[in-house]
Every structure is written in structure tokens, then in C-alpha cells.
């Protein structure tokens, strides 16, 4: 629109210039007089031009001022004044008055008449545009939206950019308080469009700070509809961040707020909403990879995402919720990758602490024959199996004198681990892959578990700073000795892994493991002898 206005000014100046040249040539006798109007009415034309210029602009401003409506924090009057460039209009009209007076003195009749016509055309256009924006609400709203975007994109001032974002954020916060659905939706759309085109880290960081402030304030309203709207928006923010390959830490700061809101939501309200928490989880998971080799601190908040959803949306919400959750859990195993291991692991712990029967169902899914023998499941599910086995071993190895026990996880006597041990012991290559992933993914990240002690209400994280290397090594030996097949591969694995053991203490370890896992055969003594014979070959 401003480009169109500037073009009108340019055309006007061009036409006045031509008419001035024409009048000047007539004045000096280089051209026969050619008059657009009679010279007798020249004073009347000047008076009419002056009247149009002096009266019509204030009238247009008065009409615009009659509207007290606001949209996205912008008053219609402010929009009309800035967007339709009334300031430059005043200056241009003042210039026309001066030129008209000069033309009257010089008797430049044609120029005076051209100025009169241009004034009428210019004012008519301003009147029409002003009325058009006042009477067509949707057109005005779209113009204001585009004006805000252009204002943000064209300015190089950090303060102006920050003011634009702050205004949109404040509009959204107020719209949520007053249930203004239109401005809620439009303000979020504007923020997403700005985010897509943020071309530097400084803008993105500033925008993230304001989004964090906005989401926190909206979550504090503890309204289920607003909660799902903010979560859907958060997912879109992470999708945009992933598209732009920029690490986003919003979830890391909003973890507790999300939990407080979801605790207020009934299962039926969740089912009636369009929010897909799996989509949000996957977007955050992909973004966590941008945090560097250690997946960033945000990953350790993500490890509690699934248990947060379970405890908020499913726990103690009835049989329908339990059934739905169980189906979701089964489906998630099909799409599992290595990053899902700990979120799923923490979820299983949370389920055990609240519902033992449901725990038996989902842990049976993990260890069931369908999982073990189905090609649908990849090695990341086996890594989850292995992690659970190591953890249960570490939790139950001590006798009653063991001082460490933040979490009393049950033994696996109700779960058929036998199939898992048989399957993995028959495939040392698979076992090697599991151990490698286990060491890379878990042992290298123990420092984060120590850091996690700083966080409140993260008690499940506190169980992890344990000597996992010891338990995993014992379990590896136990699995390798579990059945007497594929000897050559086992020998190669044992020699390459360079695992050392004391036969006498290993027998004692295996006896305790038998009690924990409820294993059927062979005897611990035979298992250790079998390992020794393998190493001697």
C-alpha cells in the first residue's frame, strides 16, 4: 500500500512538472497560449484547491478516529494514520498549497488547474481507502497482520523487533484471559510466521524468551482448552525449529507447567481434543539431537515426557484410559529408536509405582515372544530389554543390608526373560550391538543424572548414578553362558571384549541372578565352567 501511495506522489509531481514547463514556455513566449481553463476563474480554482486541501484531510482523519476498535493491539486510527501515510499526505498537501500560491502569482493557470485536479483525486482516494478499511473488517485485519510482519522484517533495530514481539505476545496473553478466539489464533499465527523467517540466532533467542514468557503465563490459567492450544503451538514451534535446524529449549523450561496443566485434564477432555502428544514428543526428540553429542540437557527432561503424560492423562482415570494407554504403548514399540529407550524405561517405572497390574501387561509386551521373534521390532527394543534387566539386577542384587534403594522395582519372576536370554545368547553380534549402545547411550551420560539431582520432583532420576558397568558385565557373562550353542561366536566375543572374572565370585553372582530372574537352567556352576572352557579354547 505504501508503495502505491508513493507512486501516486510520483505521478503527481510528474504531472505538475509538465504543467509548469508548459506554463513557463507560454510565459516567455516560446509557445502559443494553451489554457485548460479560462483565466477569469483562476482565483476560484485557487480557492477551491485550498478548501479541498485544508478541509478534506481533517475530515478523513476524523472519520478514522470514529473507530475505537483494536485488532492485535493496534487501534484502527493508528493503523490508518501509519499505514495510509497521513503524515506524508499532510506534507505533500502543504507543498501543493505553496506551489498553488506561487502559480497564482506567476499566473501559471494550467499548473494551478492540475494541482486542483490532483488534490481532488488524492483526497478522494484517501476517503475511499479509509472508508474501505473501516467497513471491511476482514480486509483491515489482514492488512494489519501484514503490516506487523513487514514492520518486523524491514527494521534493523533490535528494540523495534523486540517491541513488535512483545506486543503480539501481550495480545495473546490478554486474548487467553478474555477468551478472544480470533486474536488468540491470529497472534499465534503471526509468531509462527515470524519464527519461520528469523534469519539469525539473536532474533531466534529473543523470540524464544518471549515465547517462554507467554506460554508460562498462559499455562498458569490452568484451563484445559488453553492448555491443549499451547501444547499444539509448542509442537509447531519445535517443528519450525527442526526445519530451521535450530536447537529450542522451551520444553526444558515448561516441563513443570505442562505437568500442572495436564493433571487438571480428564481423560475424556483429552480424547475430545485434537492434541497429539506423540507428535509433540517426536518433535522435541528430533530437536534434542541438535543439542550436540550428548543430545543436550533438554533430552533429560524428555526422558520423563512419557511418564508425565501417563501420570497426568491415564493414571487413575478408569479402564478406558488404561486400555487406550496400553494400545499406545504397544504401538510405540514398533516405532522405537535408541532415544526412546530411557523415556520408555522411566515410563515403565512410573507405571509400576502406580499400577502393578498394568505394569505386568506392558513389561510383558516388552519381553513377550511376539517382540523377541517378530522382525517388526528392531534392536532398540532389545536395548530396552537389556536396560531393564541390568537395572533390575542392580536393584535386587543386594541383600537386606544394601543401603541404596530409592526405588524398589519388583523382580521379573512374572515375566518370561528366558526367551530374551536365549535369543540374545544365540546371537553374540546382537549382544555386542546392545552392549555398545548401552555403554555409549547410558554410561557416557551418567554426569547428567548427577546434574538431575538439582531438579525437584525428579526422584526417578536419582536411581541412576550406580555402577552400571559392573551389572552389565555380569549380565553379559550370564547371557553368554545361558545356552551351549554358537560357541565360536561366543569365544570371539569374550576374547575381543576382554572381560575378566573370578570363577568363585561369579558363581555367587549367578546364584543371585537366578533368584532375581527365576531362570530355569543350567546351574550357576555349570554356567561358569562353560565360560572357562570357552576362554581356554
C-alpha positions, -999 to 999 in steps of 0.1 A, spaced: 0 0 0 28 24 9 44 17 -25 11 25 -42 9 59 -23 45 68 -32 37 60 -68 7 85 -66 30 111 -52 55 105 -80 28 107 -107 15 139 -92 50 155 -92 55 145 -128 22 160 -139 29 192 -120 63 194 -136 49 190 -171 23 217 -165 49 241 -150 71 236 -181 40 243 -203 31 275 -184 67 286 -184 70 283 -222 38 302 -226 51 329 -202 83 335 -221 65 335 -255 81 303 -268 47 287 -271 12 298 -281 -11 301 -251 -30 268 -244 -53 271 -214 -70 242 -197 -95 266 -181 -104 303 -185 -82 328 -169 -112 345 -153 -118 317 -129 -82 312 -118 -89 328 -83 -119 305 -79 -97 275 -87 -71 285 -62 -98 290 -35 -113 256 -43 -79 239 -42 -72 255 -9 -105 244 5 -101 208 -6 -66 206 8 -74 222 42 -107 207 49 -108 172 35 -78 157 52 -90 166 87 -124 152 78 -107 119 68 -88 118 100 -120 125 119 -137 96 102 -108 73 110 -109 85 146 -145 75 150 -134 38 152 -123 28 186 -118 -8 177 -85 -25 182 -70 -56 165 -39 -74 176 -32 -44 200 -33 -19 172 -61 8 171 -78 14 138 -68 51 140 -31 43 145 -32 18 116 -49 43 93 -25 71 102 6 49 98 -4 25 71 -21 51 48 8 75 54 -12 105 65 19 123 78 33 124 43 -1 134 30 -1 165 52 34 174 40 25 169 3 -7 189 6 12 217 23 37 217 -6 7 219 -30 -6 250 -12 28 267 -16 30 257 -53 -5 269 -59 2 302 -43 33 306 -65 13 296 -96 -13 322 -88 14 349 -85 30 338 -118 -3 333 -135 5 296 -142 -31 288 -149 -26 252 -162 -5 242 -133 -30 256 -108 -58 236 -125 -37 204 -125 -30 209 -88 -67 213 -82 -75 181 -101 -47 162 -83 -59 174 -49 -94 161 -56 -81 127 -69 -57 123 -39 -83 132 -13 -109 110 -30 -86 81 -29 -78 87 8 -115 90 16 -123 58 -3 -94 38 13 -103 50 48 -140 40 44 -129 7 28 -108 -3 58 -134 8 83 -163 -10 66 -145 -43 56 -133 -58 88 -115 -89 74 -96 -68 49 -85 -44 77 -74 -74 99 -53 -89 71 -38 -55 63 -28 -51 100 -13 -86 101 8 -80 70 18 -45 83 31 -61 116 50 -87 97 65 -61 73 74 -38 102 93 -67 119 110 -78 87 122 -44 75 135 -29 107 171 -34 117 166 -21 152 167 -48 179 144 -26 202 118 -23 174 118 -60 167 115 -67 205 86 -42 208 68 -60 179 72 -94 195 63 -81 230 31 -66 216 20 -98 199 28 -118 230 8 -95 252 -21 -97 228 -21 -135 230 -19 -134 268 -48 -110 271 -68 -129 244 -65 -161 265 -77 -143 296 -107 -128 278 -114 -158 256 -109 -138 224 -106 -168 200 -98 -147 169 -69 -128 184 -56 -160 201 -54 -178 168 -41 -148 148 -14 -138 173 0 -174 173 0 -175 135 19 -142 134 45 -156 159 49 -188 138 54 -168 106 80 -145 122 97 -175 136 100 -192 102 117 -162 88 140 -154 117 174 -155 99 198 -151 128 204 -167 163 199 -134 181 164 -129 168 156 -165 175 169 -163 210 149 -131 217 118 -147 202 122 -179 223 125 -158 255 92 -141 248 75 -174 238 86 -189 271 71 -160 290 39 -162 270 35 -200 274 42 -199 311 16 -172 317 -10 -190 296 -3 -223 313 -8 -206 347 -45 -201 337 -50 -239 342 -77 -240 315 -78 -273 296 -87 -258 263 -59 -232 266 -36 -260 277 -41 -280 245 -38 -249 224 -5 -240 239 8 -276 236 -2 -277 199 15 -244 194 46 -257 212 47 -287 188 46 -263 158 74 -242 173 95 -273 176 86 -284 140 98 -250 128 129 -252 148 137 -286 134 131 -273 99 155 -244 105 179 -268 123 179 -246 155 180 -260 190 150 -250 210 149 -253 248 113 -243 255 102 -277 268 131 -277 292 117 -246 309 80 -255 306 82 -291 319 65 -284 353 39 -261 338 28 -287 314 25 -313 341 4 -290 363 -20 -283 335 -23 -319 323 -31 -330 359 -62 -309 356 -74 -326 324 -97 -355 324 -92 -384 301 -124 -376 282 -113 -339 277 -80 -353 263 -98 -376 239 -121 -348 228 -92 -326 220 -72 -327 188 -38 -327 206 -14 -355 197 12 -358 224 32 -383 204 37 -357 177 50 -332 203 73 -359 218 87 -367 184 93 -331 175 111 -325 208 131 -357 204 143 -347 169 152 -312 182 171 -327 211 196 -342 186 206 -306 177 219 -302 212 252 -319 204 267 -352 210 251 -356 244 217 -346 229 216 -315 251 202 -310 286 167 -310 272 169 -347 265 169 -354 302 136 -336 306 124 -356 276 132 -388 294 103 -380 317 79 -370 290 61 -403 287 57 -408 324 44 -373 327 18 -380 301 9 -413 317 6 -399 353 -14 -369 340 -37 -384 314 -41 -421 322 -33 -429 358 -64 -434 379 -86 -423 350 -105 -456 346 -104 -487 325 -110 -469 292 -79 -448 298 -59 -478 308 -69 -497 277 -61 -467 254 -27 -463 271 -18 -499 266 -26 -498 229 -5 -466 226 24 -484 244 22 -514 221 22 -491 190 52 -471 203 74 -502 204 70 -505 166 85 -470 161 111 -471 188 146 -458 184 175 -455 207 165 -421 221 131 -437 232 148 -462 255 150 -441 286 117 -423 282 101 -457 279 121 -471 307 111 -443 331 75 -448 320 76 -484 330 90 -474 364 62 -448 368 35 -474 359 50 -499 383 48 -474 411 11 -467 405 -5 -498 389 12 -532 392 -13 -550 370 -8 -525 342 29 -528 347 28 -565 342 9 -560 309 33 -535 294 65 -552 306 52 -584 292 48 -566 259 85 -557 260 96 -592 269 70 -612 251 77 -638 224 60 -616 199 86 -589 205 115 -612 206 107 -632 175 90 -606 154 111 -588 126 89 -557 132 109 -549 163 145 -536 159 174 -538 183 163 -507 202 136 -528 218 162 -553 228 182 -524 242 152 -516 264 150 -552 275 187 -552 283 185 -519 302 156 -532 323 175 -564 331 206 -545 341 185 -522 363 166 -549 380 198 -568 386 213 -537 402 182 -530 423 178 -566 436 214 -578 439 220 -566 474 206 -584 504 187 -567 531 219 -548 542 221 -528 510 217 -491 518 208 -479 483 172 -483 473 154 -452 460 131 -474 440 120 -509 449 113 -523 415 98 -558 415 117 -589 402 109 -603 368 95 -636 380 62 -628 364 79 -621 331 94 -646 307 130 -633 304 140 -668 294 132 -662 257 151 -630 257 182 -646 272 180 -675 247 175 -652 217 204 -629 226 228 -656 237 223 -673 202 234 -640 185 266 -626 200 267 -600 173 233 -587 185 246 -588 221 277 -568 211 255 -542 195 233 -540 226 263 -536 249 279 -510 227 247 -489 226 242 -494 263 277 -481 271 275 -452 246 240 -442 255 239 -448 292 273 -449 308 286 -418 289 256 -398 303 259 -406 340 270 -370 345 236 -358 335 220 -380 362 242 -363 388 231 -329 375 195 -340 376 196 -342 414 192 -304 413 158 -307 398 128 -311 422 103 -339 418 127 -359 396 132 -387 421 133 -414 394 165 -399 380 182 -403 413 184 -441 410 208 -439 380 242 -430 395 251 -466 401 279 -488 389 261 -500 357 293 -513 342 295 -539 369 260 -551 365 261 -551 327 293 -571 326 278 -597 350 247 -599 328 267 -602 296 286 -632 311 253 -647 323 237 -644 289 267 -658 271 266 -689 294 229 -693 292 228 -720 264 255 -742 249 252 -730 212 271 -708 188 304 -715 207 327 -700 181 310 -666 181 309 -666 219 347 -673 221 354 -645 197 332 -621 216 347 -630 250 383 -626 237 376 -593 219 357 -578 249 385 -588 273 361 -594 302 378 -607 333 361 -626 361 368 -646 393 351 -680 389 342 -684 426 326 -649 429 309 -653 395 291 -685 408 278 -665 437 267 -637 413 249 -662 390 231 -677 420 217 -643 430 208 -637 393 189 -669 392 168 -658 422 161 -624 406 152 -637 371 138 -670 380 160 -688 355 154 -724 346 188 -738 336 217 -746 337 232 -744 372 255 -715 380 284 -738 385 279 -753 350 275 -718 335 308 -706 349 326 -738 339 312 -734 304 326 -698 303 360 -710 315 361 -737 288 353 -712 261 381 -689 272 406 -718 273 399 -728 237 
